[in-house]
């Protein structure tokens, strides 16, 4: 089913057309989120990205995740390090399975 409205990448919601300013449409940021301070807006975008990571990560995504595990913001650092640990466990389990096959 097609989603109605426009997607805001800060609050991770689909909202009505009226909730976006002229520049907000292209930037995918609603008026409410555009009014937030840049550091808060950035933190929310990173949290949304961390919470919606796919199960298979590219090399760039792994590098980004490891960089965020050393972020100066404690909430971002905790989320990223938890995700990094989870993905490391998945990779280790996969490597163990591959070795068992040979």
Secondary structure, DSSP 8 states (H G I E B T S, - for coil): ----SEEETTTTEEE-GGGS-HHHHHHT--HHHHTS-HHHHHHHHHHHHHHT--SS--HHHHHHHHHHTT-SSHHHHHHHHHHHHHHHHHHHHHHHHHHHH-
